């Protein structure tokens, strides 16, 4: 298991806007447990009885060629929660971002069978203007060995230094031109340097909130890719006074801009504090 990062890895993250970790982000025993949760979750079977905040694919409702996605499935499944709220992952993310602590904003459960279409390239922080500061760092973990033609996450190297662009919500799921966003945002004359994340099971990546990323269609014909994503925000993050999000601002208390740890738990801090109820989650190590 990966428990620390080298100075060279931190410098790569700062230079490129992402860091690829080939293996060791998920305990070996946990990989099978996590894969087993995908079918019931996408069939609408939630162990806690609580629906994820976003269900972006339902069998029989949505086309089979769409990437399946759930947001905040940690609220629905304790095994998923144990991984996306991992103290180890939070510590590594905080180290890369220079944060004194992190809390979860959102998870993604992603399932990309052969033939599924692209996810449009975007900047995560573009969707966070309802928060102060409106920034994050993201950990993407593959539950399978990835290959470049199976639609793994891809990054545009160095794009974290570009300005923040408005969110392109209508071009997120199954766009024909998944690179339209960064192509329009790139400095004039700059050719996009895209890097697919090819890793072993349990490997993955971390990326800056401004790094352009997405995924091409799964052209492999045989590989069904499952991934788990944790979007971490600085521990001191608060709600914006006036900007709201259609889904996540429902967790804002009237007259209080702080983030409730019932919905945005603290995953790791330098002081050692971690939201107490996280201790009851399953142990995957």
N, C-alpha and C positions, 0 to 999 in steps of 0.2 A: 504493500500500500504506500502511496505517496503521502508523506507527512510534512514535507517542507519543500521549499523552492530554492534554487541556487541564484546567486547574483546574476549569472548569465541569463537565466530564464526570465528574471524580472526585467533585465535590460531588453530582451527580445520583445516582451509584452509592451514596454514603453516605446520601442521603435516601430513595431508592426501594428499595434492595437489589438493583438491577440497572442495567445500562447497555446500551442498544441501539446498535450500530454498523452503519450502513446498508450499508456496503460496504467492501472493502479489507482484510479479514482473511485472505484467501487469494489468492495470486498468480493472475492470470487464466489463465496456462498450466496451472496445477495443477487447475483445476476439472474439465476433461474427464478428466484422468488419474485423479482421485479417483472420479468417477462410474463410470468403466469398471471399477473394482475391486468394485463392489457385487454384480453378478450372480455372478461366480466365488466371492466370499466366502460368499454365502448358499447357493451350491451346494456348499459344503464343499471348495472348491479353495483351499488355502492355500500361497502361494508359498514360505514358509519351512518348510512341513511341520508347523507347530505350530498346534494348534487354539486359538482364543480361549478365555479363561477361562470365558466364559459364551456359550452359543449359545441364544438365547431364541426363535428361530423357525427351523424346518426345513421346506422344501417337502415337501408330502405328509404331514407329521406334524402340523402345526399349522394352524388355520383361516386361510383367506385374508384374513379381516377383522381380523387382528392386526397391530399394528405390528411390523415386523421389527427385531430388536436383537441386536447382538453386543457383548460387553464385552472389552476388551483385544485387539482385532484388530490393534493395532500389533505384537503378537508374531507375527502371521500374515502380514502384508503390509508390505513396506518403504515403499510409497508412502503408505499410511495412517499409518505410523509417522512419516514425514517431516513430515506436517502436524500430527498431534496432539502431537508432541514438539517443535514449533516453538519455537525460542529467542525469536522475536519475540512469539508468543502468551504464552509463559511470563512474559516481562518485563512485558507489559501487565497480566496477571493479578496479578502480584506488586505492581505499582504501585497497583492498585485496592485490594488487600487489605491493603497495608502490610506485606508480607512481605519479608524480606531475600533470599529465594530460594524457588524452588518445585521440586517434583518431581512426576511424574505418579503418581496413584493408580490411575486407571482411565480408559479411553476408552469411548465408545459409538459404534457405527456404527448409524445409525437410518435406516430406509426405511419411508415411510408412503404406500402407494398409495391412490388414491381408494377410499372405502368402508371403510377401516380404522378400528377403534374407538379409543377414548381411551387415554391414559396417565394414570393417577391422579395428582392433585396431591400433592406430597410435599416434604420438606426433605432435601436431600442429606446434610447432617451427621447426620441421624438414623440413617444406616446406618454411621456411622464410629466407634462406641463401642469398637472394637477398636484404635483409634489414640489417641495422646496427642501433641498436642491433637486432639480429635475435631472437626475443622473443615476446610473447604476453600473454594475458589472455582472456579467452573466457567465454561468458555467453550463456547458453542454456536454452530456455524457452519452456515449453510445453503448447499448446493451449487446451489440453484435460487432464483429469485425466489419469495418467499413471498406468500401472500395469507391473509387472516384466516379464510376458511372452509375452508382446506386442512389444518387441524390443526397450525399451527406451535406452537412452545413459547409458553406464556403465563405471566406472573408476576402474583402478587398484590402490588400496590404497597405498600411499607412493612412487609411481613410478616416481614422479617428482624429486626425488633425484638420479635417475639413469642417466647415460650419454645419450646424444642425439644420436639417431640412424638415419641412412640414411632413406629418405622417401621411402616407398614401394608403388609406384603409381599403379603398375599392380595388387596389392592385396587389393585395396581399396574397389571397388564395388563388392559385392556378392561373397566374398571368401568362400570356404568350411570350412577353419579353420580360423575364425576371431580372434583368440587369438594367432596366430603364432608369431606375432611381439613381444609382451611383453614376451611370453614364451622364445623366443630366447635372449631377452635383459636382462631378470631378473638375478640377482646375483645367482650363483650356489647354488642349494639346496633350493631356496626360492619358496614357493608355492604362486601362484597368489591369491590375495584377491580382487575379483571383486565385485563392489557395483553398482547395478542398481538404477537409479534415479526414485523413485516412489513418485509422487507429485500430487497435485490438479491442476485444470486448472489455468494457470497463474503462477504456480510455476516453479522451474527449478534449475539451478546450475551454479556455476562458477568453472573454472578449470585452473590450471597452464599450461603454454605452453609445458611443458615437461611431463605432466601427460598422461600416456597411457589410451586411451579411444576408444570406438567404440560402436557398437550395434549388438546384436544377431538378428536372424530372428524374424519376428512377428509371433509367434506361437498362438496368442490369438484366431484366427478364427472369431473375431467380432470387434476388436478395430482398427480403423484407426488413427494412431498417426500423428499429425501435430506439428512441432516445428520450432522455429525461433532461429537463432544463430547470435551473434555478436562477431567477433574476434577483440579485441582492442589491439593496440600497443602503446608504450610510445609516448607522444606528440612530443618528439625530434627526433624520428626515421627518418633516411634518407636512400636513396638507396645505395646499395653497389657499389663501384667503378667499379667492373668487373663482379660480379655475376649477372645473369639476370633470370627473370621468363618469361616463354613463353607467359603468359597472362598479368600479372600486370606490367611488365617493359615497356609496351607500354605507360604508363602514366608518364614515366620519360622524362623530358625536356633535350635536349642536353646541356651539359656543366653545369648542375644544378642537384645536388643530393637531393635537398629538395623535400618533398612530397606536391603536389599541393592540396589545400583544396577543389578544385572542385571535386576531386576523392577520397581524404582521409581526409574528414572533421574532424576538432577538435570537439569532443563531450563534453568534460568537462576538465577544468583546475582549479587548486587551485586559480588562479588569477581572475577567473570568466569569462575568455575569452572563447567563443564558436564561431565556424564559423558562421558569420552573416546570411548567407542564410538559415540556419537551422530554423530560427525563422518563416519562411513561411510555414513550414510543418504543417499538420493537428494536432490539439490538441486532444489527446486521453484520457486525464484524465477527 
